[in-house]
Amino acid sequence: MGDCPICLLMLNASASGQTPTVDMMVTQSYYKELLQYCVVLVATVPILCVYPFLQKYFVKGVMVGAIKG
């Protein structure tokens, strides 16, 4: 029960004396998704910035691994 986001929203709203509305739930869901997208972006950008400089080593490693002896 403690992991349910809607349950937490209902408990927080009832503790503050407010009734949760659809707008509150949509806004909370929107910010949760936005945060997830931002985390993915922050994790991906450094990889994309470093990869071009290290690409020759990746290609060289693939070529060495592909040669059968």
C-alpha positions as CSV (number, residue, x, y, z in Angstrom):
1,M,0.0,0.0,0.0
2,G,2.9,2.4,0.7
3,D,4.2,2.1,-2.9
4,C,1.0,3.1,-4.6
5,P,1.4,6.7,-6.0
6,I,-2.3,7.3,-6.0
7,C,-2.6,6.1,-2.4
8,L,0.2,8.5,-1.4
9,L,-1.5,11.3,-3.2
10,M,-4.8,10.5,-1.4
11,L,-3.1,10.3,2.0
12,N,-1.1,13.6,1.5
13,A,-4.2,15.4,0.2
14,S,-6.4,14.1,3.1
15,A,-3.8,15.1,5.6
16,S,-3.7,18.7,4.2
17,G,-7.5,18.9,4.1
18,Q,-7.7,19.0,0.3
19,T,-9.5,16.6,-2.0
20,P,-7.3,15.3,-4.7
21,T,-8.5,16.3,-8.2
22,V,-7.8,14.8,-11.6
23,D,-5.6,17.9,-12.3
24,M,-3.4,17.1,-9.3
25,M,-3.0,13.5,-10.4
26,V,-2.3,14.4,-14.0
27,T,0.2,17.1,-12.9
28,Q,2.0,14.6,-10.6
29,S,2.1,12.0,-13.4
30,Y,3.4,14.6,-15.9
31,Y,6.3,15.6,-13.6
32,K,7.1,12.0,-12.9
33,E,7.4,11.2,-16.6
34,L,9.3,14.5,-17.2
35,L,11.8,13.5,-14.5
36,Q,12.3,10.1,-16.1
37,Y,12.9,11.6,-19.5
38,C,15.4,14.1,-18.0
39,V,17.3,11.3,-16.3
40,V,17.6,9.4,-19.6
41,L,18.8,12.5,-21.4
42,V,21.4,13.3,-18.7
43,A,22.6,9.7,-18.8
44,T,22.8,9.6,-22.6
45,V,24.4,12.9,-23.5
46,P,27.8,12.2,-22.0
47,I,28.0,8.8,-23.8
48,L,27.1,10.6,-27.1
49,C,29.8,13.2,-26.4
50,V,32.6,10.7,-25.6
51,Y,31.8,8.0,-28.2
52,P,33.2,9.8,-31.3
53,F,36.6,10.1,-29.6
54,L,36.7,6.5,-28.6
55,Q,35.1,5.1,-31.7
56,K,38.3,4.0,-33.3
57,Y,39.1,1.8,-30.3
58,F,35.7,0.1,-30.5
59,V,36.1,-0.5,-34.2
60,K,39.6,-1.9,-33.7
61,G,38.4,-4.2,-31.0
62,V,35.5,-5.5,-33.2
63,M,38.0,-6.1,-36.0
64,V,40.4,-8.0,-33.8
65,G,37.6,-10.1,-32.4
66,A,36.2,-10.9,-35.8
67,I,39.5,-12.4,-37.2
68,K,39.6,-16.1,-36.9
69,G,42.9,-17.7,-36.4
